[in-house]
Amino acid sequence: MGLTAQAQQLNAIGVTLLRSVITNADGTGIRIAQPEAKGTNIPPDFEVNPANGSVQKPVSIFMYLGTNGTATVFPNSVGTESGHADSVASYFYGLPGGVATNVVHVDNYDADYFYTSIIAATLPPNINDPVVNQSFIFGYVPAQVTVSQQQQLDSQFDDYAAQYDTLFVSGAGNGGPGSGTVAPPSTCYNGLSVGAYGYVNSSIGPTEDNGRAKPDIIAPAIATSFSTPQVAGAAAVLMQTGLRGDGGSKTNAAADMRTIKALLLNGAVKPADWTNNPPSPLDTRYGAGLLNVFNSYEQLAGGQHGYIAATSVPSGSEHPPNGATGTIGALSGWDFNTNTSGTSSDEINHYYFNVTNGFSNATFAATATLVWNRQQNKTAINDLDLFLYNAATSNLVASSTSLVDNVEHVFLPQLASGRYDLQVWKAGGMPGLSIVSFSETYALAWVFSSTRLNAAPSGTNLVLTWPIYPDGFVLASATSLAAPVIWNTNYPAPVVANNLNRVLISTTNASQFFRLQPP
């Protein structure tokens, strides 16, 4: 792919905007791993060439690992160059088109060796790489991999992720568009499964074993091999900025894999035809939506905010708002916390928000994402749900109540102003029977946003402005609102200044109607 096309992708996923707002959001200090499937060549071809024109990284940051040993130079006797590996690297950390261009170290593995010697080892070693990009698959279920094989692979990757706080970012595969075509290792509970936006053959869910929502997220690419490193790069950027304190003083919580996963999903932009089929939390094609690292960063920067109140109710009972008076002051933010239920009681952590912007009859878009892990050496997961109540009326507004996913996701494009209770609910019971454990650590991300399009005359022209956050809106115009409405989106990219997008429009004598719409 050419440099112009990669630059357009950086625009589409919020990287360009992020870099214009803050400095050095580039993965600095983060170690990453890149396992690559090899071909039939001997020595095996799985290696990134640091001098490749779309990579351009110093060889000193690379370690090459395979069945032939290890090396810190290139070329070497461990393996040979892979064009696929070079392309993946270009999207992940390469110059100039990568997302995380300043990672400190790259462990470049032969994928077979990585699986057998690391993931499937009797005592898996800690590779100390918190983000692992996996642009390979084991095969499609059930065509090449049985359901039981998929479950074994899922357990191995989940156990490793839970033990070492490692985020596996894996391509969903290119076996679509039929449902149930997502391939392992992207079917694992604790990782991120990535689809390719705009590519008809990108695999879609649900999973074949128990109908879980995969993929989790999408990015623009011609195949999932190249959408995956964009998400992995975004994860590295969020980890870097979380560790340096951009999300507050609790840096370990900010950089935890659960927090990063929740922020990435919650910052995603919904395509116009996004939908889900409750109780499944995500779209079977798009997951939570199109990656936007700027939105995810802004929610990270909103800071960590703990729940206002915790209540217990008898198992299976109703759990309306409890009348607490405290309020979380940030309409965009996150939390990393624990919910502890009892043997016969469910536990609810309440997050209260006054959703208002000072304008009467304002409406908001609300998104909230809850993430927790399948615990190490466990087959099942704890049952956590996400509920949004109107605190004034105690009416339930929205919920996400999957019994099989360890992600819950609520999206409301039109939410009235008011006071709301966002609840993290955990089922009670006896460990080993109805639940896995009394306590579960989770990450929660949220945003309540109200984006206004403002218009002001400028001589004979019109200036349209709207906030840069949340990102992902496209300016559209029409000359009539009579059906069928034809919306024109052929406008230049907005100029960013003072946290506003600005577009100058030439006025005409004809009527013009403007709106902001998703991609």
C-alpha positions in Angstrom: 0.0 0.0 0.0 1.3 3.5 -0.9 2.2 6.2 1.6 -0.9 8.3 0.7 -3.2 5.4 1.4 -1.6 4.6 4.7 -1.9 8.3 5.7 -5.6 8.2 4.9 -5.9 5.2 7.2 -4.1 7.0 10.0 -6.7 9.8 9.5 -9.6 7.3 9.5 -8.6 5.7 12.8 -7.8 8.9 14.7 -4.1 8.7 14.8 -3.5 11.9 12.8 -5.8 13.9 15.1 -4.3 12.4 18.2 -0.8 13.5 17.1 -2.1 17.0 16.4 -3.4 17.3 19.9 -0.8 15.7 22.1 2.9 15.0 21.7 4.8 11.8 21.6 1.8 9.4 21.5 3.8 6.8 19.6 4.3 3.7 21.7 7.5 5.0 23.4 8.9 2.5 25.9 6.5 -0.4 25.0 7.8 -3.8 24.1 5.8 -5.7 21.5 5.8 -9.2 19.9 5.1 -10.1 16.3 4.7 -13.8 15.6 4.5 -14.5 11.9 3.4 -17.7 10.0 6.2 -19.0 7.8 6.1 -20.4 4.3 7.8 -23.5 3.0 11.2 -21.9 2.5 14.3 -23.1 4.4 15.4 -21.2 6.5 11.8 -20.3 7.3 10.6 -16.9 6.0 9.0 -15.1 9.0 11.3 -12.2 9.6 10.9 -8.4 9.4 13.6 -6.6 7.5 14.3 -3.4 9.5 15.7 -1.7 6.4 12.5 -2.3 4.4 11.3 1.0 3.0 8.0 0.9 5.0 9.6 -0.3 8.2 12.8 1.8 8.6 13.6 0.8 12.2 17.0 0.1 13.8 18.0 -3.5 13.8 19.0 -3.1 17.4 15.4 -3.2 18.6 14.7 -6.6 17.0 15.1 -10.1 18.4 14.4 -13.0 16.0 13.3 -16.2 17.5 12.5 -19.6 15.9 13.4 -23.3 15.9 16.9 -22.4 14.6 17.7 -20.3 17.6 17.7 -16.5 18.2 19.5 -13.6 16.6 19.8 -9.9 17.0 21.2 -9.1 13.6 19.6 -9.1 10.1 20.1 -11.1 7.9 20.7 -14.2 10.1 20.5 -18.0 10.1 17.3 -18.2 12.2 15.1 -17.3 9.3 14.6 -15.1 6.2 12.6 -12.0 5.2 8.9 -12.2 4.9 7.0 -9.7 2.7 3.9 -10.3 4.9 5.9 -9.6 8.0 7.2 -6.4 6.5 3.7 -5.2 5.6 2.4 -6.0 9.1 5.3 -4.1 10.7 4.6 -1.1 8.4 1.1 -0.8 9.9 2.1 -1.6 13.4 5.3 0.4 14.1 6.9 1.2 10.7 7.9 4.6 9.4 6.2 6.7 8.3 2.8 4.9 8.2 2.7 2.9 11.5 0.6 3.6 14.5 3.2 3.0 17.3 6.3 4.2 15.6 8.6 4.4 18.7 8.2 1.0 20.3 11.3 0.1 22.2 11.6 -3.6 21.3 10.2 -6.1 18.8 10.3 -9.9 19.4 9.8 -11.3 15.9 8.8 -15.0 16.3 8.2 -17.9 14.0 4.5 -18.4 14.8 4.8 -22.2 15.1 7.7 -21.8 17.5 5.8 -19.1 19.4 2.8 -21.4 20.0 4.7 -24.6 20.9 7.4 -23.0 23.0 5.6 -20.1 24.6 1.8 -20.5 24.6 1.5 -24.3 24.8 4.5 -24.9 27.0 3.9 -26.8 30.3 5.3 -23.8 32.2 4.8 -20.9 29.8 7.6 -18.3 30.1 6.9 -14.6 30.4 8.1 -12.9 27.2 7.5 -9.4 28.8 5.7 -8.1 25.7 2.4 -6.6 26.8 1.1 -6.3 23.2 1.3 -9.3 20.8 0.2 -8.8 17.2 -1.1 -12.1 15.6 -1.8 -11.7 11.9 -2.1 -15.4 11.4 -4.8 -18.0 12.0 -4.8 -21.7 12.9 -7.6 -22.5 10.5 -11.3 -21.9 10.2 -13.9 -23.6 12.5 -15.2 -26.2 11.6 -13.6 -26.4 8.2 -10.0 -26.9 9.3 -10.2 -26.7 13.1 -12.7 -28.5 15.3 -14.7 -26.8 18.0 -12.8 -28.7 20.7 -9.5 -27.7 19.1 -10.7 -24.1 19.1 -11.6 -24.3 22.8 -8.2 -25.7 23.6 -6.4 -22.9 21.8 -8.7 -20.3 23.4 -7.9 -21.7 26.9 -4.1 -21.6 26.2 -4.1 -18.0 25.0 -6.5 -16.9 27.8 -4.4 -18.5 30.5 -1.3 -16.8 29.2 -3.1 -13.5 28.9 -4.5 -13.7 32.5 -1.2 -14.8 34.0 1.1 -12.2 32.4 -1.4 -9.3 31.6 -0.7 -9.8 27.9 -3.1 -8.4 25.2 -3.2 -10.7 22.2 -4.5 -8.7 19.1 -5.4 -11.2 16.5 -6.9 -11.2 13.0 -10.4 -12.6 12.7 -9.5 -14.1 9.4 -10.6 -13.7 5.8 -13.1 -16.5 5.6 -16.2 -14.4 5.4 -18.8 -13.2 4.7 -20.6 -16.2 6.2 -21.3 -16.1 9.9 -19.2 -18.2 12.3 -16.0 -17.8 10.3 -13.9 -16.2 12.9 -10.7 -18.2 13.4 -8.5 -19.0 16.4 -6.5 -17.5 18.0 -8.8 -14.5 17.7 -11.6 -16.5 19.2 -10.0 -16.4 22.7 -12.0 -14.6 25.4 -9.2 -12.3 26.7 -7.8 -11.1 23.4 -9.0 -8.6 20.8 -10.4 -10.1 17.5 -10.0 -7.7 14.6 -12.0 -7.5 11.4 -11.1 -5.6 8.2 -13.5 -2.7 7.4 -14.4 -2.4 3.8 -13.2 -6.0 3.0 -16.1 -8.3 2.0 -14.3 -11.5 3.0 -13.5 -10.4 6.5 -14.6 -13.1 8.9 -17.7 -12.5 11.1 -19.1 -14.0 14.2 -20.5 -15.4 16.3 -18.0 -18.1 17.5 -18.8 -21.6 16.7 -18.4 -23.0 20.2 -21.0 -20.9 22.2 -22.0 -17.9 20.1 -19.7 -15.3 21.5 -19.4 -11.9 19.9 -16.3 -11.8 17.7 -14.7 -9.8 16.1 -14.4 -7.2 18.8 -13.4 -4.2 16.6 -12.5 -3.3 13.0 -10.0 -1.2 11.2 -9.8 -0.2 7.5 -7.7 -2.7 5.4 -7.7 -5.1 2.5 -7.3 -8.1 4.8 -7.3 -8.8 8.6 -3.6 -9.2 8.5 -3.3 -5.5 8.1 -6.2 -4.3 10.2 -4.8 -6.2 13.2 -1.5 -4.3 13.5 -3.4 -1.0 13.5 -5.3 -2.1 16.6 -2.2 -3.5 18.1 -0.4 -0.2 17.5 -3.3 1.7 19.1 -3.0 -0.6 22.2 0.7 0.2 22.5 0.0 3.9 22.3 -2.7 3.7 25.0 -0.4 1.6 27.2 2.4 4.2 26.8 0.2 7.2 27.6 -1.4 5.4 30.5 2.0 4.5 32.0 3.2 8.0 31.7 0.2 9.3 33.6 -2.1 10.7 31.0 -5.0 8.9 32.6 -4.1 9.8 36.1 -1.8 8.6 38.8 -2.9 4.9 38.8 -0.7 4.1 35.9 -0.8 0.3 36.3 -4.6 0.3 36.2 -4.5 2.6 33.2 -2.2 0.3 31.3 -3.9 -3.0 32.3 -4.9 -5.1 29.3 -8.6 -5.0 30.5 -8.5 -1.2 30.6 -6.9 -0.9 27.2 -9.4 -3.3 25.7 -12.4 -1.4 27.2 -11.0 1.9 26.0 -10.4 0.6 22.5 -13.9 -0.8 22.2 -15.6 2.2 23.8 -13.8 4.7 21.5 -14.7 2.9 18.3 -17.0 4.7 15.8 -20.2 3.0 14.8 -20.7 2.5 11.0 -24.1 3.7 9.9 -25.5 0.2 9.7 -24.0 -1.0 13.1 -26.4 -3.1 15.0 -26.4 -5.9 17.5 -28.9 -8.6 18.5 -29.3 -8.6 22.2 -28.2 -10.2 24.4 -25.1 -10.3 22.2 -23.2 -7.1 23.0 -21.5 -6.4 19.7 -22.2 -6.4 15.9 -21.3 -9.7 14.3 -19.5 -7.8 11.5 -18.0 -4.8 13.2 -17.7 -5.7 16.8 -17.8 -2.4 18.8 -17.1 -0.4 15.6 -14.2 1.2 13.7 -11.0 1.8 15.7 -10.5 5.4 16.7 -7.5 5.8 19.0 -8.2 9.6 19.5 -11.5 8.8 21.1 -10.0 6.1 23.2 -7.2 8.4 24.4 -9.7 11.1 25.3 -11.6 8.6 27.5 -8.3 7.6 29.1 -7.4 11.2 29.7 -10.9 11.7 31.3 -9.3 9.9 34.3 -10.2 7.0 36.6 -13.4 7.5 38.6 -14.6 4.9 41.1 -18.2 3.9 41.6 -20.4 6.0 43.9 -22.2 3.2 45.8 -22.2 -0.5 46.1 -25.4 -2.5 46.9 -26.2 -6.2 47.4 -29.6 -7.7 46.5 -30.8 -11.3 46.8 -29.8 -13.3 43.8 -32.0 -12.7 40.8 -33.7 -9.7 42.4 -34.4 -6.3 40.8 -31.7 -3.7 41.4 -33.0 -0.2 40.6 -31.0 3.0 41.5 -30.4 3.1 45.3 -30.8 6.9 45.7 -27.2 7.8 46.2 -26.5 11.5 45.9 -22.9 11.4 44.6 -22.0 12.1 41.0 -19.1 11.3 38.8 -18.0 14.6 37.3 -16.5 13.2 34.1 -18.9 12.3 31.3 -15.9 10.7 29.6 -13.6 8.4 31.6 -12.9 4.9 32.9 -12.5 2.8 36.0 -10.6 -0.3 37.0 -12.2 -2.0 40.0 -13.6 -5.1 41.6 -17.1 -6.4 42.1 -17.6 -8.9 44.9 -20.9 -10.9 45.2 -22.1 -13.4 47.9 -23.3 -16.9 48.0 -26.9 -15.8 47.7 -26.6 -12.2 46.7 -25.8 -10.2 43.6 -23.5 -7.2 43.8 -24.0 -3.9 42.0 -21.5 -1.1 41.7 -23.4 2.2 40.8 -21.9 5.0 38.7 -24.1 8.1 38.8 -23.9 10.8 36.1 -25.7 14.1 35.6 -25.9 14.1 31.8 -26.3 17.7 30.8 -24.6 20.4 28.8 -26.6 23.4 29.8 -28.8 23.4 26.7 -32.5 22.6 27.1 -33.7 19.4 25.3 -30.1 18.4 24.5 -29.6 14.8 23.5 -26.5 12.7 24.0 -24.9 9.7 22.5 -24.0 7.2 25.3 -21.5 4.4 25.0 -20.2 2.2 27.9 -18.1 -0.9 27.7 -17.3 -3.5 30.5 -14.4 -5.9 30.2 -13.1 -8.7 32.4 -10.9 -11.7 31.9 -11.6 -15.4 31.8 -9.5 -16.3 34.8 -6.4 -18.5 34.5 -7.1 -22.2 34.4 -10.9 -21.7 34.3 -13.3 -22.9 31.7 -16.2 -20.7 32.6 -16.4 -17.0 33.2 -18.0 -14.9 35.9 -21.3 -13.4 34.8 -21.2 -9.6 34.8 -23.8 -7.4 33.2 -24.1 -3.7 32.4 -27.3 -1.7 33.1 -28.2 1.9 32.5 -31.1 3.3 34.6 -32.9 6.7 34.7 -32.1 7.6 38.3 -35.2 9.9 38.5 -37.8 7.3 37.4 -35.9 4.1 38.1 -36.8 3.0 34.5 -34.3 0.7 32.8 -33.0 2.5 29.7 -30.5 -0.1 28.3 -28.7 -3.2 29.3 -26.1 -5.7 28.0 -26.6 -9.1 29.6 -24.7 -11.8 27.6 -24.2 -15.1 29.4 -21.3 -16.2 27.3 -19.2 -13.0 26.6 -16.7 -11.3 28.9 -17.5 -8.0 27.2 -20.7 -6.0 27.8 -21.5 -3.0 25.6 -24.2 -0.4 25.7 -24.7 2.1 22.8 -27.5 4.7 22.7 -27.3 7.3 19.9 -30.2 9.4 21.4 -30.2 9.8 25.2 -32.2 12.6 26.8 -30.5 14.8 29.4 -31.0 13.6 33.0 -29.4 11.8 35.9 -28.4 8.2 35.2 -27.2 5.2 37.1 -24.7 3.0 35.1 -24.5 -0.3 36.9 -21.9 -3.0 36.9 -23.7 -6.1 38.1 -22.2 -9.5 39.2 -24.1 -12.7 39.8 -23.7 -14.3 43.2 -23.5 -18.0 44.0 -21.1 -20.7 45.1 -17.7 -20.8 43.4 -17.3 -23.9 41.3 -21.0 -24.2 40.9 -22.9 -21.1 39.7 -19.9 -18.7 39.6 -16.2 -18.9 39.1 -15.2 -16.7 42.1 -16.8 -14.2 44.6 -14.6 -11.3 43.3 -14.0 -10.2 39.7 -11.7 -7.4 38.6 -13.1 -5.4 35.7 -12.4 -2.3 33.5 -15.2 0.1 32.6 -15.1 2.9 30.0 -17.8 5.4 29.2 -18.7 8.5 27.3 -21.8 10.7 27.2 -21.4 13.2 24.4 -23.5 15.9 22.8 -22.0 17.2 19.5 -23.4 20.5 18.2 -22.9 21.7 14.7 -22.5 25.5 14.7 -22.8 27.8 11.7 -21.6 31.4 11.4 -21.3 33.8 8.4 -17.9 34.8 7.2 -18.3 37.4 4.4 -20.1 35.6 1.6 -19.2 32.2 3.1 -20.4 30.0 5.9 -18.1 28.6 8.7 -19.2 25.3 10.2 -17.6 24.2 13.4 -18.0 21.2 15.8 -15.9 19.7 18.6 -13.0 17.4 17.7 -14.1 15.0 20.4 -15.7 12.6 19.8 -14.1 12.1 16.5 -15.6 10.1 13.6 -18.3 12.4 12.3 -18.5 13.3 8.6 -20.0 16.6 7.5 -22.9 16.1 5.1 -25.3 18.5 3.3 -28.5 18.3 1.4 -30.5 20.7 -0.7 -33.8 19.3 0.4 -35.2 17.2 3.3 -37.9 15.7 1.2 -37.6 11.9 0.8 -35.4 10.5 -0.5 -32.8 12.8 1.0 -29.5 12.8 -0.8 -26.6 13.7 1.5 -23.4 15.1 0.0 -20.2 14.3 2.0 -17.7 15.6 -0.6 -16.0 18.2 1.7 -12.4 18.8 2.4 -11.0 17.6 5.7 -11.7 20.1 8.4 -9.1 22.4 9.8 -8.4 21.7 13.5 -8.0 24.7 15.8 -8.9 25.4 19.5 -10.3 21.9 19.8 -12.8 22.5 17.0 -13.2 21.2 13.5 -13.7 24.0 11.0 -15.0 23.9 7.4 -15.5 26.9 5.2 -18.6 26.6 2.9 -19.4 28.6 -0.2 -22.9 29.8 0.1 -25.5 29.7 -2.7 -29.0 31.0 -3.3 -30.4 27.5 -2.9 -31.4 26.0 0.4 -28.7 24.0 2.2 -29.2 21.6 5.2 -26.2 20.3 7.2 -25.6 17.5 9.6 -22.9 15.3 11.1 -23.1 11.6 10.4 -21.1 8.5 11.1 -18.8 7.1 8.4 
